[in-house]
């Protein structure tokens, strides 16, 4: 299958984390994503680098002026590019927005950073945890009396970074197709992560958000929105917010409906939670999963990375695919007509020097 982005060419300047993820998402959707790797990495590669799947790879020494000229030829024929260097690096290479838009006025120039292209911290180092720390997201997660836990690098790098970069690139391309011009997309993780917090800032403005941890509806304060340990040390997730779903939770746990009748009485939440904790410890996780399977109780088992690809629902939907003997998440979202697919596994660096040079009329001798 070709995917809805067939015919779109996007150049990825090789980096780590959210940039390659963005490229993977676009390649999964059918875009021709050409990754520019360092010349010193020619012939190298990692077949387990799933974020490089479905991409092409060329190698180039970006410190050489004649190589930069070849890259400009490539960029003159592309719909978009994105890079994840610190502000100013691309400019020093002679590939800044002014130079690139000069050879291709319609190109969308994506820039992926943690702090953004401007501001007091723009040139400072940082990682996901630092970015979300400034947004209010990190402080809002965790247990009372404990340090905020690192929630993997999903909020800043991938949710606030890579996904917003992909969205920005596609919006920019659509703008060009509608008669606009190429432009820079400043995708800062601190901006994206802040935007992901919009609903919680709304709660705070409305007076519904308490600053102390485990005091709110969605932060583990409620007895009907949390995780619970089972008899075997594994866990179940509970998200029975709506009254009709909460009623099923109480019924399936075989608890007193009258005693648990005041669902939204926060003065009762801690007391209720202790009873539910004890009840979940009477069965194993898989036993509880069978109890709630197919109900509207909004209760599901907490699975590990090793377990998730084998869950019957995810298997039925092909949420994970097996490629070259390894499970990995399948492309998303799904389209009814232009179905996306993984075209091939991660390429070795520079393996497409010849084919890309021929297609875009580049001097292949410069790409090594």
Secondary structure by P-SEA (a helix, b strand, c coil): cccccccbbbbbcccccaaaaaaaaaaaaccbbbbbccccccccccccccccccbbbbbbccccaaaaaaaaaaaaacccccccccccccccccccaaaaaaacccbbbbbbcccccccccccccccaaaaaaaaccccccccccccccccccccccccccaaaaaaaaaaaaaaaaabbbbbbbbccaaaaaaaaaaaaaaaaaaccccccccccccccccccccccccccccccccccccaaaaaaaaaaaccccccccccccccaaaaaaaaaaaaaacccaaaaaaaacccccccccccccccccccaaaaaaccccccccbbbbccccccccccccccccccccccaaaaaaaaacccccccc
